[in-house]
Amino acid sequence: MLLEQERRDVCLTARSIARHTGAAPGEAGTVSVRSGELVVVTPHGVPLDQIQPQDCPVMSLDDRMLEGRRDPAAETTLHMAVHRQAADHDRDVTAVVNAFTADTVAVSTVEVELPPIHHRAAGLGGAVAVTPYMPYGGGDIADQAVKALKGRDAALLAGHGGVALGRDLEHALENLRLLDWLCATYLRARQIGRPRVLSEEELAQIRQRDTYGWAGPDPFL
């Protein structure tokens, strides 16, 4: 079986999304991971918590299905576009996860971007873009997602939910959970008032600070 370990990892990630992210029931999202020129994706028509390794299609980067007992999910078009972009630009991205959680869907239906109101947003690249609404599974939304993910590790797809990237599946899932948490925090803050948004200068300071551990006692204290 081609990419046996990667197919198992995709199943485990899919089940983790179904269990822990508050995603919609049933086909609550999609998962993919790239190994060289090959990509494993979640299949069409199977709930995330029921996918088996043999179900997962193995695709080539030119969109040919090489193996798998089920057809690829409709969102495979989006996943493949992101993987091709990463491969063409030597970006350290091998995994893509997409989930339809209540908070990511809610923000994506009312905002044009998720502003960075917490320093953890710096880990995703700052403000998170929201793509224009269009039906899922087509080339248009894939193109918009690639554009929204330029220089970012996450994006919101209007009316659909969130998509996150990572150097591996664990990292991509962590970024998806962070995106969901940032959306939930933003929605809660909006119930109180208008959240304070971090500036680009403040985000740059946070990125610099994140590269170091504790610097010792504050000399001014």
WOZIDA-V238167 format. One record per residue. N is the residue number from 1. RES is the residue in three letters. PSI is psi in radians with two decimals (* if undefined). OMEGA is omega in degrees with one decimal (none if undefined). D_FIRST is the distance of its C-alpha to the first C-alpha in whole Angstrom. Layout:
n=N res=RES psi=PSI omega=OMEGA d_first=D_FIRST
n=N res=RES psi=PSI omega=OMEGA d_first=D_FIRST
//
This chain:
n=1 res=MET psi=2.21 omega=179.5 d_first=0
n=2 res=LEU psi=2.39 omega=174.0 d_first=4
n=3 res=LEU psi=0.91 omega=-176.1 d_first=6
n=4 res=GLU psi=-0.80 omega=-178.6 d_first=6
n=5 res=GLN psi=-0.72 omega=179.2 d_first=9
n=6 res=GLU psi=-0.65 omega=178.5 d_first=11
n=7 res=ARG psi=-0.66 omega=175.9 d_first=9
n=8 res=ARG psi=-0.73 omega=-179.4 d_first=11
n=9 res=ASP psi=-0.66 omega=177.2 d_first=14
n=10 res=VAL psi=-0.74 omega=178.6 d_first=14
n=11 res=CYS psi=-0.77 omega=-179.8 d_first=15
n=12 res=LEU psi=-0.71 omega=179.0 d_first=17
n=13 res=THR psi=-0.73 omega=178.6 d_first=19
n=14 res=ALA psi=-0.72 omega=179.7 d_first=19
n=15 res=ARG psi=-0.59 omega=177.2 d_first=21
n=16 res=SER psi=-0.69 omega=176.4 d_first=23
n=17 res=ILE psi=-0.78 omega=-178.7 d_first=25
n=18 res=ALA psi=-0.60 omega=-175.3 d_first=25
n=19 res=ARG psi=-0.67 omega=-162.2 d_first=27
n=20 res=HIS psi=-0.15 omega=-174.8 d_first=29
n=21 res=THR psi=-0.02 omega=-177.3 d_first=30
n=22 res=GLY psi=0.49 omega=-179.1 d_first=32
n=23 res=ALA psi=2.83 omega=178.1 d_first=30
n=24 res=ALA psi=2.66 omega=179.8 d_first=31
n=25 res=PRO psi=2.83 omega=178.2 d_first=29
n=26 res=GLY psi=-2.38 omega=177.9 d_first=27
n=27 res=GLU psi=1.46 omega=-169.4 d_first=24
n=28 res=ALA psi=0.07 omega=-179.1 d_first=26
n=29 res=GLY psi=-2.95 omega=-178.0 d_first=24
n=30 res=THR psi=2.71 omega=-177.2 d_first=21
n=31 res=VAL psi=2.53 omega=173.2 d_first=19
n=32 res=SER psi=2.69 omega=175.5 d_first=17
n=33 res=VAL psi=2.46 omega=-177.0 d_first=16
n=34 res=ARG psi=2.41 omega=171.8 d_first=16
n=35 res=SER psi=1.80 omega=-176.1 d_first=14
n=36 res=GLY psi=-2.09 omega=-178.6 d_first=16
n=37 res=GLU psi=0.10 omega=-177.4 d_first=16
n=38 res=LEU psi=2.58 omega=-177.8 d_first=13
n=39 res=VAL psi=2.29 omega=172.1 d_first=14
n=40 res=VAL psi=2.31 omega=-179.8 d_first=12
n=41 res=VAL psi=2.79 omega=174.2 d_first=14
n=42 res=THR psi=2.65 omega=-176.6 d_first=16
n=43 res=PRO psi=2.89 omega=175.4 d_first=16
n=44 res=HIS psi=2.47 omega=168.0 d_first=19
n=45 res=GLY psi=0.21 omega=-179.8 d_first=21
n=46 res=VAL psi=2.19 omega=174.6 d_first=20
n=47 res=PRO psi=2.55 omega=-173.8 d_first=22
n=48 res=LEU psi=-0.59 omega=-176.8 d_first=21
n=49 res=ASP psi=0.10 omega=180.0 d_first=21
n=50 res=GLN psi=0.05 omega=-177.6 d_first=19
n=51 res=ILE psi=2.36 omega=175.1 d_first=16
n=52 res=GLN psi=2.68 omega=-178.7 d_first=13
n=53 res=PRO psi=-0.68 omega=-179.2 d_first=9
n=54 res=GLN psi=-0.39 omega=179.3 d_first=8
n=55 res=ASP psi=-0.52 omega=-167.7 d_first=11
n=56 res=CYS psi=2.11 omega=177.0 d_first=11
n=57 res=PRO psi=2.54 omega=170.5 d_first=11
n=58 res=VAL psi=2.16 omega=-176.0 d_first=10
n=59 res=MET psi=2.64 omega=166.9 d_first=13
n=60 res=SER psi=2.80 omega=-177.5 d_first=15
n=61 res=LEU psi=-0.26 omega=175.6 d_first=18
n=62 res=ASP psi=0.40 omega=170.2 d_first=20
n=63 res=ASP psi=0.36 omega=174.3 d_first=19
n=64 res=ARG psi=2.33 omega=175.2 d_first=16
n=65 res=MET psi=2.14 omega=-174.9 d_first=14
n=66 res=LEU psi=-0.51 omega=-177.0 d_first=11
n=67 res=GLU psi=2.76 omega=179.3 d_first=8
n=68 res=GLY psi=2.46 omega=-175.6 d_first=9
n=69 res=ARG psi=-0.01 omega=175.5 d_first=11
n=70 res=ARG psi=2.77 omega=178.5 d_first=14
n=71 res=ASP psi=2.71 omega=177.1 d_first=16
n=72 res=PRO psi=2.65 omega=174.1 d_first=17
n=73 res=ALA psi=2.69 omega=-179.1 d_first=20
n=74 res=ALA psi=-0.61 omega=-177.7 d_first=23
n=75 res=GLU psi=0.02 omega=177.3 d_first=23
n=76 res=THR psi=-0.59 omega=178.1 d_first=20
n=77 res=THR psi=-0.76 omega=178.9 d_first=23
n=78 res=LEU psi=-0.84 omega=-178.6 d_first=25
n=79 res=HIS psi=-0.80 omega=-177.3 d_first=22
n=80 res=MET psi=-0.64 omega=177.7 d_first=21
n=81 res=ALA psi=-0.73 omega=178.9 d_first=24
n=82 res=VAL psi=-0.75 omega=-179.9 d_first=25
n=83 res=HIS psi=-0.70 omega=178.2 d_first=22
n=84 res=ARG psi=-0.75 omega=178.6 d_first=23
n=85 res=GLN psi=-0.77 omega=179.8 d_first=27
n=86 res=ALA psi=-0.74 omega=-179.7 d_first=25
n=87 res=ALA psi=-0.72 omega=-178.3 d_first=24
n=88 res=ASP psi=-0.52 omega=-175.6 d_first=27
n=89 res=HIS psi=0.25 omega=178.5 d_first=29
n=90 res=ASP psi=0.67 omega=177.6 d_first=27
n=91 res=ARG psi=2.46 omega=-176.9 d_first=27
n=92 res=ASP psi=1.14 omega=-179.8 d_first=26
n=93 res=VAL psi=2.11 omega=175.2 d_first=24
n=94 res=THR psi=-0.10 omega=-175.2 d_first=20
n=95 res=ALA psi=2.51 omega=178.5 d_first=20
n=96 res=VAL psi=2.29 omega=175.4 d_first=22
n=97 res=VAL psi=2.52 omega=-177.9 d_first=23
n=98 res=ASN psi=2.33 omega=179.7 d_first=25
n=99 res=ALA psi=2.60 omega=-179.4 d_first=27
n=100 res=PHE psi=1.40 omega=177.9 d_first=30
n=101 res=THR psi=2.73 omega=-176.4 d_first=32
n=102 res=ALA psi=-0.72 omega=-175.0 d_first=36
n=103 res=ASP psi=-0.67 omega=177.5 d_first=37
n=104 res=THR psi=-0.68 omega=177.7 d_first=35
n=105 res=VAL psi=-0.75 omega=-178.4 d_first=36
n=106 res=ALA psi=-0.86 omega=-179.7 d_first=40
n=107 res=VAL psi=-0.70 omega=-176.4 d_first=40
n=108 res=SER psi=-0.33 omega=-178.7 d_first=38
n=109 res=THR psi=-0.22 omega=-174.7 d_first=41
n=110 res=VAL psi=-0.26 omega=-175.8 d_first=44
n=111 res=GLU psi=2.73 omega=174.1 d_first=43
n=112 res=VAL psi=-0.24 omega=170.8 d_first=43
n=113 res=GLU psi=2.71 omega=173.4 d_first=41
n=114 res=LEU psi=1.92 omega=-176.1 d_first=41
n=115 res=PRO psi=2.66 omega=179.8 d_first=44
n=116 res=PRO psi=1.74 omega=-179.4 d_first=43
n=117 res=ILE psi=-0.07 omega=177.8 d_first=45
n=118 res=HIS psi=2.61 omega=-175.1 d_first=44
n=119 res=HIS psi=-0.39 omega=178.4 d_first=43
n=120 res=ARG psi=-0.32 omega=176.9 d_first=39
n=121 res=ALA psi=-0.44 omega=179.1 d_first=39
n=122 res=ALA psi=-0.53 omega=180.0 d_first=39
n=123 res=GLY psi=-0.36 omega=177.6 d_first=36
n=124 res=LEU psi=-0.08 omega=-179.5 d_first=34
n=125 res=GLY psi=0.01 omega=-179.5 d_first=37
n=126 res=GLY psi=-2.38 omega=178.4 d_first=40
n=127 res=ALA psi=2.44 omega=-178.4 d_first=41
n=128 res=VAL psi=2.11 omega=-178.4 d_first=38
n=129 res=ALA psi=2.62 omega=174.2 d_first=38
n=130 res=VAL psi=2.16 omega=-180.0 d_first=38
n=131 res=THR psi=2.74 omega=171.3 d_first=36
n=132 res=PRO psi=2.67 omega=179.2 d_first=39
n=133 res=TYR psi=2.39 omega=171.4 d_first=38
n=134 res=MET psi=2.75 omega=-177.8 d_first=36
n=135 res=PRO psi=2.48 omega=-179.4 d_first=33
n=136 res=TYR psi=2.77 omega=173.3 d_first=30
n=137 res=GLY psi=-0.09 omega=-177.3 d_first=27
n=138 res=GLY psi=3.06 omega=-179.5 d_first=29
n=139 res=GLY psi=-0.52 omega=-177.9 d_first=29
n=140 res=ASP psi=-0.82 omega=-179.4 d_first=33
n=141 res=ILE psi=-0.54 omega=175.7 d_first=31
n=142 res=ALA psi=-0.77 omega=178.9 d_first=29
n=143 res=ASP psi=-0.72 omega=179.8 d_first=31
n=144 res=GLN psi=-0.65 omega=178.6 d_first=34
n=145 res=ALA psi=-0.77 omega=177.9 d_first=31
n=146 res=VAL psi=-0.74 omega=178.6 d_first=30
n=147 res=LYS psi=-0.78 omega=-178.1 d_first=34
n=148 res=ALA psi=-0.47 omega=-177.2 d_first=35
n=149 res=LEU psi=0.02 omega=178.8 d_first=32
n=150 res=LYS psi=2.06 omega=-179.2 d_first=34
n=151 res=GLY psi=0.20 omega=-178.0 d_first=35
n=152 res=ARG psi=2.75 omega=176.3 d_first=33
n=153 res=ASP psi=0.13 omega=178.5 d_first=31
n=154 res=ALA psi=2.72 omega=175.3 d_first=31
n=155 res=ALA psi=2.82 omega=174.6 d_first=33
n=156 res=LEU psi=2.35 omega=179.4 d_first=34
n=157 res=LEU psi=2.00 omega=-172.4 d_first=33
n=158 res=ALA psi=2.17 omega=178.1 d_first=36
n=159 res=GLY psi=0.04 omega=-178.0 d_first=36
n=160 res=HIS psi=-0.86 omega=-176.7 d_first=32
n=161 res=GLY psi=-2.60 omega=-173.6 d_first=32
n=162 res=GLY psi=2.68 omega=174.1 d_first=31
n=163 res=VAL psi=2.41 omega=-178.1 d_first=28
n=164 res=ALA psi=2.64 omega=-179.0 d_first=27
n=165 res=LEU psi=2.86 omega=175.2 d_first=26
n=166 res=GLY psi=2.85 omega=177.5 d_first=25
n=167 res=ARG psi=-0.34 omega=172.8 d_first=24
n=168 res=ASP psi=3.11 omega=-175.7 d_first=21
n=169 res=LEU psi=-0.66 omega=178.9 d_first=20
n=170 res=GLU psi=-0.74 omega=179.4 d_first=23
n=171 res=HIS psi=-0.74 omega=179.3 d_first=25
n=172 res=ALA psi=-0.71 omega=178.6 d_first=24
n=173 res=LEU psi=-0.69 omega=176.4 d_first=25
n=174 res=GLU psi=-0.74 omega=178.8 d_first=28
n=175 res=ASN psi=-0.63 omega=177.3 d_first=29
n=176 res=LEU psi=-0.75 omega=178.6 d_first=29
n=177 res=ARG psi=-0.67 omega=176.7 d_first=31
n=178 res=LEU psi=-0.76 omega=177.8 d_first=33
n=179 res=LEU psi=-0.78 omega=179.6 d_first=34
n=180 res=ASP psi=-0.74 omega=179.1 d_first=34
n=181 res=TRP psi=-0.72 omega=179.3 d_first=37
n=182 res=LEU psi=-0.66 omega=176.7 d_first=39
n=183 res=CYS psi=-0.78 omega=179.9 d_first=39
n=184 res=ALA psi=-0.73 omega=179.7 d_first=40
n=185 res=THR psi=-0.73 omega=179.1 d_first=43
n=186 res=TYR psi=-0.79 omega=-179.9 d_first=44
n=187 res=LEU psi=-0.69 omega=178.4 d_first=44
n=188 res=ARG psi=-0.72 omega=179.4 d_first=46
n=189 res=ALA psi=-0.67 omega=-179.9 d_first=48
n=190 res=ARG psi=-0.41 omega=176.4 d_first=49
n=191 res=GLN psi=-0.44 omega=-179.4 d_first=51
n=192 res=ILE psi=-0.71 omega=-177.1 d_first=53
n=193 res=GLY psi=-2.69 omega=179.2 d_first=54
n=194 res=ARG psi=2.05 omega=-176.8 d_first=53
n=195 res=PRO psi=2.60 omega=173.6 d_first=50
n=196 res=ARG psi=2.28 omega=-177.9 d_first=51
n=197 res=VAL psi=2.32 omega=178.3 d_first=49
n=198 res=LEU psi=2.43 omega=179.1 d_first=48
n=199 res=SER psi=2.92 omega=176.6 d_first=49
n=200 res=GLU psi=-0.64 omega=178.0 d_first=47
n=201 res=GLU psi=-0.74 omega=178.9 d_first=49
n=202 res=GLU psi=-0.68 omega=177.4 d_first=48
n=203 res=LEU psi=-0.68 omega=177.8 d_first=45
n=204 res=ALA psi=-0.69 omega=177.5 d_first=45
n=205 res=GLN psi=-0.67 omega=179.1 d_first=47
n=206 res=ILE psi=-0.75 omega=179.6 d_first=44
n=207 res=ARG psi=-0.72 omega=177.9 d_first=42
n=208 res=GLN psi=-0.74 omega=-179.8 d_first=44
n=209 res=ARG psi=-0.59 omega=-178.1 d_first=45
n=210 res=ASP psi=-0.28 omega=-178.8 d_first=41
n=211 res=THR psi=-0.13 omega=-177.3 d_first=41
n=212 res=TYR psi=2.70 omega=171.1 d_first=43
n=213 res=GLY psi=-2.71 omega=179.8 d_first=44
n=214 res=TRP psi=2.31 omega=-176.8 d_first=47
n=215 res=ALA psi=0.14 omega=-178.3 d_first=50
n=216 res=GLY psi=3.09 omega=-179.5 d_first=52
n=217 res=PRO psi=2.56 omega=177.8 d_first=55
n=218 res=ASP psi=2.09 omega=-176.3 d_first=57
n=219 res=PRO psi=-0.25 omega=-177.2 d_first=60
n=220 res=PHE psi=-0.04 omega=177.9 d_first=62
n=221 res=LEU psi=* omega=none d_first=62
//
